[in-house]
């Protein structure tokens, strides 16, 4: 597994760091983006879309996990800082 933590679906499969490759971490993510300088109230409104609520729904999380994926939500400040 290339994530920093073991995948709960495969608890016996070590991470790359545990397998001896400490600086390898790869993850895939999808997000909503906006141009630099977008007013904060617009960014905040986008973060409160129905898709954000959907990711929190138990049945959606279950479906993602059954496909070996995990949903995570991050605030705009964290994303723009990277």
N, C-alpha and C positions, 0 to 999 in steps of 0.2 A: 504494500500500500504506500502511496506517495504522500499521503496527508501526514500532519504532525501527530495525530492520534490514531490509534487503531480503529478500524471500522467495526462497529458492533455486530454487523452482519457476518464478519469474518474474524472473530475474536482471537483465533490462533495464528493469524497471518501477521507477522511483524511489520512494523513501519520500516521505511528505508533506513532511518537512523538506528533502529534496533538491529537491522541487518548489516550494519557497518558502514553505511553511507550517510554520515550525519548532516550534511548540508543540502540534501535533496528533499524538497517539498514541492509538490505540484497539486494544485487544486483548480477546478473549473468553476467559474461563477458567471452569473448573468445579472445584469442590472439595468436600471433606467438611468440614462445619462442626460445631462443638459450642458449647454455651453457655459464656459467660465463667465462669471458676472451675472448669472441668472439670479433674480431677486430671491432672498431666502424664503419668502412666503410661498413662492412658486415651488421651490425645492421641497419645502415642508408639505405642501398640498400633494405633490407627486408621491411622497413617501406614505401618504395616508390613503392611497388608492385601494379599490377593492382587491387588487392583486396582493397587497400587503396583508390584508385581512385573510385572504384565501390561504396564504402560506401558513397561517396560524391554526387553520382548521385541522382537527384531528384526522379526519378522513383523507385530507390531502397529504398530511405528513405520513400517514400509513401507506398511501399509494407510492409516495416518493421512496420510502424506505424499502418497500417491496421490490423496487427497481434499483436498489443499492445506492440511493441518493439521499442527501440530507438537505433540508432547507435551513437557511440562516438569514436573518435580517440584520442589516447594519445601518447605522444612521449616516446621513450625508457627510457629516464631519469626518467620520472614520474613512469613508471612501475617498473623499477629496484630499485627504492627507497622504494617501499612498501613491 
